[in-house]
Amino acid sequence: MWGRVILFALASLGPVPLIAAGAAWGGLWAHAAFLAMTLLVFLLDEGGGALFGREGLSTFPRIAAALPVALALAHFALFWFVIAALARGAPGPWGWLPAFLAAALWFGQVSNANAHELIHARDRLRRRLGVLVYVSLLFGHHASAHPLVHHRHVGTPADPNSARKGQSYYSFWRQAWIGSFRAGLAAETARCKAAGRRGLLGHPYTGYIAGALAALGLSWALAGWAGVAVHFALASLAQAQLLMSDYVQHYGLRRREVAPGRLEPVSPRHSWNAPHWFSSHMMLNAPRHSDHHAHPLKPYPALELPEERAAPTLPYSLPAMGMIALWPRAWRRVMDRRLASWEAPAESDRRAPPAPRDAGTGQRAGA
């Protein structure tokens, strides 16, 4: 138990000092940070095998609950440290790009996954901490759109963050960014009206926008307009990775209509899962996505991995699938065949005629 929790901490927090060193000194530090967030993660995922079972932890020490808070605080410190260093050119001409990419990958994969964990927390302070992480990445509306829209409408046309079969990531990106902003705004506006709150001051979107401006203001105070430009660039790549996770984890999966105007409930069948051990620990079990949709309040150490016959499984880790999705033709070649083979049994079950009833018992044959 302690070993698993320590591994969560090492996998998620471990890159932080390396990224900070790369941003400050460039050179080999910057390249090592980039390789740690890319090649090392891939090799550990592929070479580690099934080091852990599919089940989650039933009990876990208090440090497991403290880790998301520690990651959020590390995010704020690293984010503005990297902005100040990159805006001033600290890594040098050969270290700037790998330092930037390493930081963007950590913010996109670890900070986003951690903020996601926090906004689903039971207590208000943790939820607000998760919102602040999203706000720093100029994506505060996700804290509303994700629980109010995505979890309710996942796998339907009403969810802008569920990709259609054959849809490219680039088409999905526009749909999800704009669609989630609008849908989240409509959902929060309806909640405000129901609660009797009128005007802009009590609206969450006012806080998201004001918080984003304050975050950009801090970057300007640290490093001028160059700091603002770096902030925008880091936030844009982090947002792109969050949307990439949604694209990969729900691609092509649709909830069927079981009666006129009524859809089947959300089940493990409506999320792609990844069993790869290291990236799963790095992202606080976010790739165990089916269990999260079934139990949104379940803490990350307790999330379980469904059996492959119960839920679809990705052929590679979530970060690796995100790289493939950047090339739509390669993505469709990998995923469309896999999607069709997954959907075929469900489609045949739906179309199969009911078994005839036995004349003597009135029961269906084989019952």
N, C-alpha and C positions, 0 to 999 in steps of 0.2 A: 504493500500500500504506500509506504513512504517513498519507495523507489519510484513508483509511477508519478507521484506528485512532484518529486525532485526532478524527474525527467521533463515534466511539463514546464517547470521553471527554467531548466537549463536550455531546452529547445527554444523557448520563447524569448527569454531574457539574454541568453548567451551571446547573440550577435550585437547587442547594444554597445559594449565597450569597443568592439572591433569597428563598428560603423563610426563611432565617435572618433576613434584614432584615424580612420581613413579620411574623415572630413577635416580633421585638424592638420594631419601631416601628409596625406596623399601617399604617393609612392606605392610600395608593397602593401602597406596597410589598406589602402583603398581597394586594390585588386583582391587582396585576401578577403575583405568584407564582401565584395561582389561575388566571389566564388563560394563563400560560405552560404550566401542566400540563394545560390543557384545550383551549381554542380554538386556541392556537398550534400544539400538537401535531397537531390535526386538520387545520388549514390547510396545514401543511408536508407532512403525509402525502398529502393530496388534491392539492395543487398541485405537488408535487415530481416526480410522474411516475416513470418507471422510471430513476432516476438511476444505479442500480447494477445489475449483472447478477445472475442467479440463483445464480451460483457463489459459493463462499466463497473466502477467501484461503488459498492453499496454503502461503505462508510469511508470517510477520509478526514485527515487532520485539519486543524484550523488554518494551516498555511495554504491549503488549497483555496479557501475563500479569500485569503489575503493576496493571492497572486494577481487576480485581475486589477485590484487597486494598485499594486506595485507596478504592473505593466502600464496602467494609465498615467501614473506619475512619471515613469520612465519615458513614455511617449512625449509628454509636454517638455521635459528637459531635453531630450534628444532632438525633438522637432526644431525647437528654436536655436539650439546649439548648431545643428546642421545648417539651418538657414543663414545664420550669421557667418559661419565658416565658408560656405559655398559662395555667398554673396560677395565676400571679400577675396575670393580666389585662393583660400588657404591651401587646398590640396594640390595646387599647381596645374599646369596644362595637361599633364598625363594622368593625374589622379582625380581630376574633377568629375569626369563622366562616370567612372566606376563607383566613386563615393556617392554621387547623386543617385545612381541606379540602386546601389545597395540600400541606401536609406529609403528610397521610394518603395522598394520591395518589402522592407520591414513594416513601413507604415501601411502599405496596402494589404499585407497578409496577416501580420500580427496585430497591429493597432486596430484594424477594422474588425478582426475576429474578436478581439477583446472588448471593443465597444459594443459589439453585438451581444456578447455575454452579459455585459453590464446593463444594457437597456432592458434585458429580460429578468433582471434581478427583482427580488421581492421588495427590497427596501428602497425608499425614494432617493437617498443619498447616492447609492450605487448607480441607480438609473440616471441621475443627473450627471454623474461623472462620465458615464458612457455618452450622454448627449454632448458633453463638452469636448470629448475626443472627436466626435463627428463634426462638431462646429469648427474645431481647429482645422479640419480637413475640408471646410467649406461645404459640408454635406449634411448639415444639421437636420434637414427635412427627412432624412432616412430614419431618424429616431421615431418619427410619426408614421411614415409610409410603410415601414417594415412590419410593425405589429398590427396596424389598423387595416392595411390593404393586402400586403403580401400574404400574411398568415391566413387571412380570411378567404382570399380569392385565388390562392396558388393553384396553378394548373388549369386556369380558365382564362378566356379573353379579357376578363375584368382585371386581371393582374398584369400590369405592365412589366413586371420582373420575371415573367414566365415566358421563355422563348419558344416560338413555334418550330416545328420540324422544318428544316431547310433554311431557316432564318440565319443570316450571318451575324457574327458578334457586332459588326459595325452598324448594321441596321438595328439590332437589339439595343445597343448603347444609346442611340437617340431615343428610341421608344421608352426605355427604362428610366433614363434621367428625367426627361420631360414628363413622362406619364406618371412616375412616382411622385414628382413634385406636385403635380396637379391633383392627383388622387389623395395624397396625404393632406394637402391644403383643404380639399373638400371635406375629408373626414374630420379634421380638426375643427373646421368651421362649424360643422354640424354638432360636434361635441360642445363647442362653446355656446351655441344657441340653446342646446338642450339644458346646459347648466346656467343659462341666464346671463352669460358674459357677453357684453357687446363691446365693439370697438377693437382697436389694435393692441392696446396694452396687455390684455389678458390672453392674446392669441400666441400659441407656441411659435408660429412662424416669425413673429416679430422678434422673439428671442433668438431664433436661428440666424436671422439676417443681421441683427445688431451684434450678435456674438461673432459672426464671420467678419464684420467690419472691424470689431475690436481686435480680433486675431491678426488681421492684415495690418492694423495700426501698430501692433507690437512688432511685427516684422519690419515695418517702415522705421520705427524708432530704433531698432537694432542695427539695421543695415541699409536704410534708405529705400529708394525705389528698386534697387537690385534685390533687396530682401523680399520686397513684395513680389517681384517676378519669380524668385526661387520658390516662395511660398505657393504661388499659383501653380508652378510646374510640379512640385511635390504633391500638392493636393490633387491635381488632375490625374496623375498616375495612380495615386492611392484610390481615388474614386473609380478609375477604370478597372482596377483589380477587384474592387468590391462588386461592381456590376458583372465582371467576368465570372466571379464565383456564382452569382445568381444564374448567369447564362449556362454555365456548365452543369450546375446541380439540378436544374429543372428543364434542360433542353428536351423539347418534344414530348414531354410527359403531360397528358391531359386527363382530367377527371371526366368520366363518362356521365351522360344524362341517364338517370335510372327511372325517371318519370318526367312527364312534361313540366319543364321549368324547375326540376329538382336534380341536383348533381350528387354523385356519390361522395361520401365523406372523404376528407384527406386521409391517406393511408401511406404506409411505407413505399408503396408503388409509385408515388408521385415525386420522389427525390432520388437523384443519383448519389451514391455513396462511394467513398474511397477508403479502403482498408489500410492504406500505407501508413506505417507507424510513426515515422519521424515528423513528417509534415502535419499529421494529425495532432501530435503533441505540440508542435510549434504554434498551431492555430487553435489550440484549446478544444480539440475534438470537433471543430466546425465541419470537417468532412463526414462526420456521422450525422448526416443531415436529416434522414428520415425520422430518427428518434427525436431530434429537436422539434420537427414539425408536429410530431405526435404529443410531445410534452415540452412546450416552450419554456416552462419554468424550471425544468430539470437542470441542475448545475452541470458544468462541463465534465467533471470527472465521472459522473454517473451515466453519461450517454452511452448507449449500446449500439453495436453494429449489427444490422439485421442479417439474417441468412440470405445468401444470394438468390435463393428461390423466392424469397419474400419481397425483395427490393432490388432495383437495378444497381449494378456495380460498375464503376468506371474502370477502364483497362489500365490507366496510369494514375499517378497521384494528382490531386487537384491542381497544384502549380504546373505540373507537366501538361495537363489537359488544357490549362489556360494558354500555354505557349502554342499548342496545336491549333487552338481556336483562332489564333491570329491569322491563320491561312485557311479560309473557308472551304476550299476544295479538299484539303487534307482532313479538315474537321469532319466534313460530311462523309468522306470515305471511311473514317474510323467509326463515327457515331451512328450514321443513318442505318447501317446494316445491324448494328448492335441494338438500336432502338426497335427496328422491325422484328428482330428475333425475340425481344422482350415482350412486345405487344401482341405477337401472334397467339400465344396461348390464351391470353385474356380475351382477345377478339373471338376466338373459336368457342370459348366458354359462353360468351354473350350470345352468339348466334346459334348455339346448339339447341335443338328442340327439347322440350321437357320430356323426361322418360315417361312411357305409358304407365297408367295405373293398373295394378293387378286387380282383376275382376273380383277376386275373393276377399282381399284384404283392404282394397282401396288405397294401398300405399304405392308409391312409385317403385318401379322395378329397381332393384339394387339397394333400396333404402334399408 
